Amino acid sequence: MTADAAIEVDGLHKAYGSFEAVRGVSLRVERGEIFAFLGPNGAGKTTTVEILEGFRKRSAGEVRVLGIDPEHGDRDWRARIGIVLQEGKAQPELTVRETLELWSAYYPRSRPVAETIELVGLAEKADERVARLSGGQRRRLDVGLALVGNPELVFLDEPTTGFDPVARRAAWEVIGGLRDLGATVFLTTHYLDEAQELADRVAIIKGGLIVAEGAPQELAGPGAQETEIAFVPPPGVPLGELPAGPAAVLGHDGRARLRTSAPTRLLAELCGWAAAAGIELERLEVRRPSLEDIYLDIVGEPPAGTGAEAQAPPAGAASSRRRRRRR
Amino acid sequence: MSTLLVQLRSDLKVFVRNPAALFFTAILPVIFLCLFVSIFGNERDETMGNVRVATLQVPAFIALAVVSAAFVGLAMGLVSLREDGVLKRIRGTPAPSWIVFGGRIGTAIVSATIVTAILVAIGAAGFGVEVPTSTLPGFFVTLALGAFAFSALGIAYTRAIGSEDAAPAMTNAVVLPLYFISGVFVPVSRLPDGLRHVADVLPVKPFVDALTVAFDPRTTGAGFAAGDLAILAAWGVVGLLVAMRSFGWTPRRQAG
């Protein structure tokens, strides 16, 4: 293991009783990188992250975070790390500024509180009590709490879950801005567009193993790189009689789909053929596979939390919040 | 040290802005004192050495205020912080763990001291309570020891409380019966012998007794009730040991 990586993991195992949550994970995160860690629920994501954060002990393997074994991380090590937990609240009775002032007192080399408030875009809410913040504003405060210590490495565990699209864009700007501050970011997320937008590199974990790793654009094996061309097949033309190229497949939306690694040539052939025959290709679309397509290819199911259900907090969280308000 | 001061200042703000904590710790003991004296009168009791009822009731409600601020306040406050993930989050910072307890114990001491001053002032101004002078050392030592012991027990007790919802019931289930058998609401002389012997070895009655000795104008010397203080200190040590061994930082509802 070399010294200058932010995170190095080699052969990490974690068993709970007879259940092996993590079964030999190895990964490396370079300094200054934004690294996204993806995977379905129960894949070993949170277990791995909490081992890196020093909250859990591993069963086997080597782990170095900023050159230190997290199980023996002391206060100096903690001072170099910022953490946004998946669900961590701030005290509702304190204001944004008071909360950050308290947190900054915990760290030896804090970022100025006013600067941190500015960084996460809470300047207008600085003197508002946490109890009166919206969900998105609270999450921004969470990020602020992770940044106020001026960390070299930031763990963000699903930092935008429950955000509306505008709030997510704003959060992405904050996270992307961390790169300019020179910090390394370890991001876990359910949102594949988030990883695609932010991450330099991505690793996908499934069943306790890393199944893919690389830049979002070049993830996974052959096929994932191919461009897809889709259009409504002209009436009366069987799929087999379309211009040469890979076999077309009829999609569930009624469009023919062609996959190719040479899209320019295929598209020219296709358009030439259609123009010559006087056919208009309805709903013609050319698209590169998104990280989501690649993810679905690899994992075989959408990650839990995408789609409609992700917008609402889990039922348990909602009911416990209700209960708290009643008290 | 400066971190502790920031923590204390912040915890005091949380305390003052939390209506329930403020009411139970600061206002209820004052209401109790006024009600008690109104209901039971404030005669000079011949059998009690010609001392006014209020003079003996003030230390009882001081005890209640300390137990409420320290034991109930810490147990409920820490369980809520634990279940909300705040404690886990603090664990992820370089802050030493004692700072969490230091801030809350400091808050309990500050609030209990203010309530004590209010109770004594109301007693003296309104009900002719005689404020002790020569026994003040004993009084303050007893207060400090009580604050320590009940804080330690409150921290230890969080282990038994599984959720934030259970916390009010679980803490009151312990302290309310103790108030009744420890001479806070009912004179101990009315209790059956068996119950009194039980109360003698539990922490609240020795605390009430020691405060009463220190507050009683008939007490000579510096006001130390050595036997009671020893029992109280022993409970404090037990609480501290249990707290150090078993205190949990992660939400109980969360696996691991």
Interface residues (C-beta under 8 A of the other chain):
Chain A: Y16 E50 E53 G54 F55 R56 R75 D76 R78 A79 I81 I83 L85 E87 G88 K89 A90 Q91 E93 L94 E98 E101 L102 W103 A105 Y106 Y107 P108 R129 L145 G149 R323 R324 R327
Chain B: S2 T3 V6 Q7 S10 K13 V14 R17 N18 A20 L81 D84 G85 V86 K88 R89 I90 R91 G92 T93 P94 A95 P96 I99 E164 D165 P168 T250 G256
